[in-house]
Amino acid sequence: MSSNEKKVKPDLLWVERAVIMSFLDIIIIMVSYCAALFLRFDFVYSNIPEQYLDAYLWSMPYWICTTVLVFYCMKLYHSIWRFVSTTEVTRLVYAYIILIPVYFVGGFFMKLKMPLSYYFVGYVICFVLTVADRFAYRFIRVYQNRLRQDEGDDIEGKKERVMIIGAGRSGQTLIRELMSSPHLNTKVCCVIDDNPNKIGRMIEGVPIVGNRSDIIENASKYKITKIIYAIPATTGKNSKAILNICKETKCKLQTVPGVYQLVNGDVSVSKLRDVEIQDLLGRAQIKVNNEEILEAITGKVVMVTGGGGSIGSELCRQIAKSNPKQLIIFDIYENNAYDIQMELERKYPDLNLVTLIGSVRNTNRVNSILKKYRPVLVFHAAAHKHVPLMEGSPNEAIKNNVQGTYKLAKAAAAAGVKKFVLISTDKAVNPTNIMGASKRLCEMVVQMMNRRSNTDFVAVRFGNVLGSNGSVIPLFKKQIQDGGPVTVTDKNIIRYFMTIPEAVSLVLQASYYAKGGEIFILDMGEPVRIDDMARNLIRLSGYTPDVDIEVKYTGLRPGEKLYEELLMAEEGMQETDNELIHIGKPIEMDDDLFEEQLDRLDKASRSESCVMKDIVAEIVPTYHPDKAV
């Protein structure tokens, strides 16, 4: 078949359907006014005066032509029958309002003398039948789909039996699509909603059977295999409570992406996603005013070190959206840098993007880059962050994290960088491992450099990032895929968690708020027990912990402690315009002494000192490697 034939065929199909619909409208017009005439004379043909019959026949061609023409102008022949809705009813109402003066003019010029009831009754019958005609196809399709859903209901156990959580607009939209689509092998069995006024009622023909406390009972009663959470506007704690109940049913869980999907009209089966572990964190997604933040980046040269990593690459994505004058990605790992380079070049072909390979430990390299490109903003995300690995290589933690940050910070100050933002971690607070201690030293470098230069140096401190390289979630998922066991270091270990977008939003917010010397801290809500997270992830994968997948406790790793902190006691707490973002006050320190200590660290690390942890403990009083538990 030629391309021209392919283009013509859909048009011909539409014309055929429009002709069929107009033919039905012609029959309706004739039948409606004929019925009105018969009704006027008690349905006795012999009682109808001959002049009325002649007038009926004389007026029909005009009635038909004008009606079909008005319907066409109102696009009543352009709709897709199976999606007919109140929009078509509204258009029909407007069409019939227009037809009143049209009929009046026609009757005047044709000098029709018919009973008034003939005009009124015929007009009403015609309107009712044209509405019914257009909805009939949709009703038949829905009825057929429901029959198909009910036929051999789960005889072979192949049909997904669905429970919808939420009887609002989102739930109604999903139910309608699930029930009307012939391509989805599903049956919507019941709906759950916490509104007591809705319980016992129906939505799209599906019963609302109870509230959240009835989820497990009804999942068993209706033999549910999938639960769809369709309340995008709910709070984090509320959604966590409901989803925690849902996961106990062992059903597959899906959810709508977010409340903005409702605004955009994007709630549909295709937009559903599986429930992830971040849905169970128990708080709403952190939101910041990215619009004003990104406006501050527009037209500026921005550099991201570690730009290929989890945080760095997301920073690059967000910055690329804001139309910077130039974005510089700097990373030692060429594969990571290449991946984010290809992604950004594909999404933002007009972006002035420079991708450079090198180490922040190389003084000449960072100096030459900063002098050549003169970035206004530097986001420093390059670091060694794996706690157990750094315990075995403490000198590398100092070389890369501390000396790398110091060299980059001095180069930034010399090049006139306006703002320098360090990515830090909650492990820097009262550290028990060398990685955390090295990041605390980085924070001290930032605060010292802020006092010694015109550049605004700040640090951003947050907890574990869900889904980042080396985090527990990818590890747990791989262990589950391999059939277990899922390894947890200690049953009582707890951590703060945030998503990558939240972390990046905080970093961008810090760059906007920064006046120099601050350590920005996110209020991340309640900490999460890692054991609970592992077990929840097993349940979300459709398995039962310790039955299908073993949870194995391996003991705390070197340098690891049971809980993390976000603030040292001496730092205090200062509020910002964002109630979820706080500032730790700078701690007084002897900058000259600290500079001497950095030189000592540099020499010790390059000589591969075997007492590096002891040296760091002398410089960082809060570092206690002997208190890892």
Secondary structure by P-SEA (a helix, b strand, c coil): ccaaaaaaaaaaaaaaaaaaaaaaaaaaaaaaaaaaaaaaaccccccccaaaaaaaaaaaaaaaaaaaaaaaaacccccccccccaaaaaaaaaaaaaaaaaaaaaaaaacccccaaaaaaaaaaaaaaaaaaaaaaaaaaaaaaaaaaaccccccccbbbbbbccccaaaaaaaaaaaacccccccccbbbbccccccccccccccccccccaaaaaaaaacccbbbbccccccaaaaaaaaaaaaaaccbbbbcccaaaaaacccccccccccccccccccccccccaaaaaaaaccbbbbbcccccaaaaaaaaaaaaacccbbbbbbccaaaaaaaaaaaaaaccccbbbbbbbbcccaaaaaaaaaaccccbbbcccccccaaaaaacaaaaaaccaaaaaaaaaaaaaacccbbbbbccccccccccaaaaaaaaaaaaaaaaaaccccbbbbbbbcccccccccaaaaaaaaaaaccccccccccbbbbbbcaaaaaaaaaaaaaacccccbbbbcccccccaaaaaaaaaaaacccccccbbbbbcccccccccccccccccbbbbbcccccbbbbcbbbbcaaaaaaaaaaaaaaaaacccaaaaaaaaacccccccccc
